[in-house]
Amino acid sequence: MPRLRPLSASAQAAAHLRAEVERGHWSGMMPGVNQLAPELGVTRKTVEAALRQLEHEGLLVSQGPGRKRLIVLPSGASMRPMRVAILLYEPTDRHLEYIVELQHALAEAGHTVITAANSLTELSMDVTRVSRLVKQTAADAWIVVAGSSEVLKWFCAQPVPVFALFGRREGLPIAAVGPDKTPALAAATRHLVNLGHRRIVMLCRQLRRLPKPGGSEQAFLDELKAHDLPVSDFNLPDWEESKEGFQKLLRSLFRVTPPTALIVDEASFFVTTQQFLAGRGIRVPEQVSLVCTDADPIFAWCTPSISHISWDTRTVVRRIVRWAATVSRGGRDVKQTSVPAQFVIGGTIGRLE
């Protein structure tokens, strides 16, 4: 019978780390040597040797010098709880119904949900500041809400799994979901034109306008062109993205030759527009028609009813939860999903006399 050979310190460390990964103590990214060495009470050299052993076994994948290793669980492995960080577009997004629903669904699936300390607007959509925030946040996976192309490109280059909720994700290797508003926006524009409207303006954030119009915005412009209507900056105006900037935009639009119809992106801007028009004594829909590109629970209380674009938020939540389940099992998911949207005609649209 062969003699038993005691395991080396690095082999013992590797066995311990392997067991901790397999039971789900860590997922996504493996902690670095500096963190593990004091936790295990061994030298950094011992931990590094143990991590290299797990790399050799295929449980870890190196991401390069100075970067944390990626955990890759065997196929068929059970789901491991993750710390999922949500990077909001702006602070008020935390109160959106589907964001709250998403947090609950991820928690019910066994994950810990973290809201990043700052939103993208607070970080000015600056990649350097986003990078700093990510490094300071202990998370195994990220959900980015309405990220710019530059921000999402940066996340794609990182080893941590990331999901784009809305945002300029076209052409990027990133899991994503969002409503396909293109047919609905075209239908809304066509309906307004058929009612006699010729001066139609769409109000949306800079993210949706630059460096070129998004799909929905382009569908709006294309529909105007299809009806031989002139298209210019009047139809998709630029403005400073602030409360003061939006008010300045509205004042300029109604100063000389006002629009007869406004398509307003997001419920918050829609309500602001309604308040502006009421303060000027401009009647809806007699003098100007209004369409919101999103639905909002408060619309159910409005009379007349609000013309808007509707889409199923539950489908969005389910898609993200499925992505989290795949990632937590060590799988890779970069599928982009579009949720159908429809144009709902309400009482804020009228025929132009």
C-alpha positions in Angstrom: 0.0 0.0 0.0 1.5 3.4 -1.0 2.4 5.8 1.7 0.1 8.9 2.0 1.8 12.2 1.1 0.7 15.3 2.9 -0.8 18.1 0.7 1.4 21.1 0.2 0.1 24.5 1.6 -0.9 25.6 -1.9 -2.8 22.3 -2.6 -4.6 22.7 0.7 -5.4 26.3 -0.2 -6.6 25.2 -3.7 -8.9 22.6 -2.1 -10.4 25.1 0.2 -10.9 27.7 -2.5 -12.4 25.1 -4.9 -14.9 24.0 -2.2 -15.9 27.6 -1.5 -16.5 28.4 -5.2 -18.5 25.2 -5.7 -20.8 26.0 -2.8 -21.4 29.5 -4.1 -19.4 31.5 -1.6 -18.0 33.5 -4.6 -19.4 33.9 -8.1 -18.6 36.0 -11.1 -15.2 37.2 -10.1 -12.7 35.5 -7.8 -11.2 37.8 -5.0 -7.6 38.8 -5.5 -4.5 37.5 -3.8 -4.3 40.5 -1.4 -7.8 39.7 -0.1 -7.5 35.9 0.1 -4.0 35.7 1.7 -5.0 37.2 5.1 -8.4 35.4 5.0 -6.6 32.0 4.7 -3.7 32.9 6.9 -1.1 32.0 4.3 1.3 33.8 2.1 0.5 35.6 -1.1 2.8 33.2 -2.9 0.8 30.2 -1.6 -2.5 31.8 -2.7 -1.1 32.6 -6.1 -0.1 29.0 -6.6 -3.5 27.8 -5.5 -5.2 30.1 -7.9 -3.0 28.9 -10.8 -4.0 25.4 -9.9 -7.7 26.3 -10.2 -6.9 27.9 -13.5 -5.3 24.7 -14.7 -8.5 22.8 -13.7 -10.6 25.3 -15.7 -12.5 26.6 -12.7 -10.9 30.0 -13.1 -9.9 32.0 -16.2 -7.1 34.6 -16.1 -8.1 38.1 -17.2 -4.5 39.4 -17.4 -1.9 40.8 -14.9 -3.4 42.8 -12.0 -7.0 41.7 -12.8 -9.3 39.4 -11.0 -9.9 35.9 -12.4 -13.3 34.9 -13.8 -15.1 32.0 -12.2 -16.3 29.4 -14.7 -18.6 26.8 -13.1 -18.9 23.3 -14.8 -21.8 22.9 -17.1 -24.9 21.6 -15.2 -23.7 23.3 -12.0 -26.5 24.7 -9.8 -27.2 28.4 -9.5 -24.9 30.4 -7.2 -26.1 33.5 -5.5 -24.6 36.7 -6.9 -24.2 40.3 -5.8 -25.9 42.1 -8.6 -25.4 45.9 -8.9 -27.8 48.1 -10.7 -26.4 51.3 -12.2 -29.4 53.6 -12.7 -29.6 56.3 -15.3 -30.8 58.9 -12.8 -31.5 58.7 -9.0 -35.3 58.8 -9.4 -35.2 55.6 -11.5 -35.1 53.6 -8.2 -38.8 54.4 -7.8 -39.9 53.1 -11.2 -42.3 50.2 -10.9 -40.3 47.8 -13.1 -37.0 48.6 -11.3 -38.7 47.8 -7.9 -40.2 44.6 -9.5 -36.7 43.6 -10.9 -35.1 44.0 -7.5 -37.7 41.8 -5.8 -37.5 39.2 -8.6 -33.7 39.0 -8.3 -33.9 38.8 -4.5 -36.4 36.0 -4.7 -34.0 34.1 -7.1 -31.4 34.2 -4.2 -29.3 37.1 -5.4 -28.3 40.2 -3.4 -29.2 43.4 -5.2 -27.1 46.5 -4.8 -28.0 50.0 -6.1 -24.8 51.7 -7.2 -23.9 54.8 -5.1 -24.2 57.1 -8.1 -26.3 57.1 -11.2 -25.1 57.7 -14.8 -26.4 61.3 -14.8 -24.6 62.0 -11.6 -21.4 60.6 -13.2 -22.1 62.7 -16.3 -21.9 59.4 -18.3 -18.1 59.7 -17.9 -16.4 56.4 -18.5 -13.5 57.2 -16.2 -15.9 58.0 -13.3 -18.0 54.9 -14.1 -14.8 52.8 -14.0 -13.9 54.2 -10.6 -17.4 53.4 -9.3 -17.3 49.8 -10.5 -13.9 49.2 -8.9 -15.3 50.6 -5.6 -18.4 48.4 -5.7 -18.2 44.7 -4.7 -20.4 43.1 -7.3 -20.4 39.9 -9.3 -22.6 41.2 -12.1 -23.9 44.6 -13.3 -27.2 45.8 -14.8 -26.8 49.2 -16.6 -29.9 51.3 -17.2 -29.9 53.4 -20.3 -26.1 53.5 -20.8 -24.5 55.4 -23.6 -22.6 53.6 -26.3 -19.3 54.6 -24.7 -20.3 53.3 -21.3 -21.6 50.0 -22.6 -18.5 49.5 -24.7 -16.4 49.9 -21.6 -18.5 47.3 -19.7 -18.1 44.9 -22.6 -14.3 45.1 -22.2 -14.5 44.1 -18.5 -14.5 40.5 -17.2 -17.6 41.1 -15.0 -20.9 40.0 -16.6 -23.1 43.0 -17.6 -26.7 43.4 -18.8 -27.9 46.5 -20.7 -31.4 47.6 -19.7 -32.3 50.0 -22.6 -29.4 52.2 -23.8 -27.4 52.4 -27.0 -26.4 48.7 -27.1 -26.8 48.2 -30.9 -23.9 46.2 -32.3 -22.3 45.4 -29.0 -21.6 41.9 -27.6 -23.8 42.5 -24.5 -26.9 40.9 -23.1 -29.8 43.5 -23.4 -33.5 44.0 -23.4 -35.7 46.9 -24.3 -39.0 47.8 -26.0 -39.0 48.0 -29.8 -40.8 51.3 -30.2 -40.0 51.7 -33.8 -43.3 50.5 -35.3 -45.3 52.2 -32.5 -43.5 55.6 -33.1 -44.1 55.3 -36.8 -47.8 54.6 -36.2 -48.1 57.5 -33.8 -46.5 59.9 -36.3 -48.6 58.6 -39.1 -51.8 59.1 -37.1 -50.8 62.7 -36.3 -50.1 63.4 -39.9 -53.4 61.9 -41.0 -55.1 64.3 -38.5 -53.6 67.2 -40.3 -50.5 67.9 -38.2 -47.5 69.2 -40.0 -45.3 70.7 -37.3 -44.6 67.7 -35.1 -41.7 67.8 -32.6 -40.2 64.9 -30.7 -38.6 65.7 -27.3 -36.0 63.2 -26.0 -32.7 63.0 -24.2 -29.3 63.6 -25.7 -28.6 59.9 -25.4 -31.4 59.2 -27.9 -30.3 62.0 -30.3 -26.5 61.8 -30.4 -24.2 60.9 -32.1 -27.1 59.9 -34.3 -30.8 59.3 -33.7 -31.8 56.1 -32.1 -34.1 53.6 -33.9 -37.3 55.1 -32.5 -36.2 58.6 -33.3 -35.2 57.7 -36.8 -38.5 56.0 -37.4 -40.2 59.3 -36.4 -38.1 61.3 -38.9 -38.5 58.7 -41.6 -42.3 58.7 -41.2 -42.3 62.5 -41.7 -40.2 62.2 -44.8 -42.5 59.5 -46.1 -45.3 62.1 -46.0 -43.1 64.6 -47.9 -42.8 66.8 -44.7 -39.6 68.8 -44.3 -37.3 67.4 -41.6 -34.9 69.7 -39.6 -33.6 70.3 -36.1 -37.0 71.7 -35.4 -38.4 68.1 -35.4 -35.8 66.7 -33.1 -34.3 69.7 -31.2 -31.2 69.8 -29.2 -31.4 71.1 -25.6 -29.3 71.2 -22.4 -30.3 68.2 -20.3 -31.4 70.0 -17.1 -34.7 71.4 -15.7 -33.8 74.9 -16.8 -32.7 73.6 -20.2 -36.0 71.8 -20.8 -38.0 74.9 -19.9 -35.8 77.0 -22.2 -36.6 74.5 -25.0 -40.3 74.7 -24.5 -40.3 78.5 -24.4 -38.4 78.6 -27.7 -40.7 76.1 -29.4 -43.8 78.2 -28.6 -42.3 81.6 -29.2 -43.0 82.2 -32.9 -44.4 79.2 -34.9 -45.3 76.6 -32.3 -45.6 72.9 -33.0 -49.1 71.5 -33.3 -48.1 68.1 -31.8 -45.4 67.0 -29.4 -44.1 63.4 -28.9 -42.5 63.5 -25.5 -40.0 60.8 -24.3 -40.6 59.6 -20.7 -43.4 60.4 -18.3 -41.5 62.9 -16.3 -40.9 65.1 -19.3 -44.5 64.6 -20.4 -45.9 65.9 -17.1 -43.5 68.8 -17.2 -44.7 69.6 -20.7 -48.4 69.4 -19.6 -47.6 71.9 -16.7 -45.9 74.3 -19.1 -48.8 74.3 -21.6 -51.4 74.8 -18.8 -49.4 77.7 -17.4 -49.5 79.3 -20.9 -53.2 78.6 -21.4 -52.4 76.3 -24.3 -55.2 73.7 -24.6 -54.7 70.0 -25.2 -55.7 68.6 -27.7 -57.4 71.7 -29.2 -54.2 73.6 -29.8 -51.5 71.0 -29.4 -51.6 67.2 -29.4 -49.5 65.2 -27.0 -48.1 61.7 -27.1 -45.9 60.1 -24.4 -43.4 57.4 -25.5 -43.9 55.5 -22.3 -46.8 54.3 -20.1 -47.0 55.3 -16.5 -49.3 54.2 -13.6 -50.5 57.8 -13.1 -52.0 57.8 -16.6 -54.8 55.6 -15.4 -56.0 58.6 -13.3 -55.9 61.1 -16.1 -58.9 62.6 -18.0 -58.7 62.9 -20.9 -56.7 59.6 -21.3 -53.1 60.0 -22.3 -51.9 58.9 -25.8 -48.8 56.8 -25.2 -46.6 53.9 -26.2 -47.2 50.8 -24.2 -44.9 47.7 -23.6 -44.9 44.8 -21.1 -42.4 45.5 -18.3 -42.9 42.0 -16.9 -41.2 40.5 -20.0 -38.2 42.8 -19.3 -37.9 41.7 -15.7 -38.2 38.0 -16.6 -35.5 38.4 -19.3 -33.0 39.9 -16.8 -33.7 37.2 -14.2 -33.0 34.5 -16.8 -29.8 36.2 -17.7 -28.8 36.3 -14.0 -29.6 32.5 -13.7 -27.4 31.7 -16.7 -24.5 33.8 -15.4 -24.7 32.4 -11.9 -24.2 28.9 -13.3 -21.1 30.0 -15.1 -22.7 30.4 -18.5 -22.5 33.2 -21.0 -25.5 35.1 -22.3 -25.1 38.1 -24.7 -28.5 37.8 -26.4 -30.4 41.0 -27.1 -34.2 40.9 -26.7 -36.7 43.3 -28.0 -40.2 43.7 -26.4 -43.0 44.6 -28.7 -44.6 48.0 -28.1 -47.9 49.5 -29.3 -49.3 52.9 -29.8 -52.4 53.6 -27.6 -54.6 56.4 -28.8 -55.9 58.6 -26.0 -57.7 61.9 -25.5 -54.6 64.1 -25.8 -54.6 63.8 -29.6 -57.0 65.9 -31.7 -57.6 66.7 -35.4 -56.0 69.9 -36.6 -58.6 72.3 -37.8 
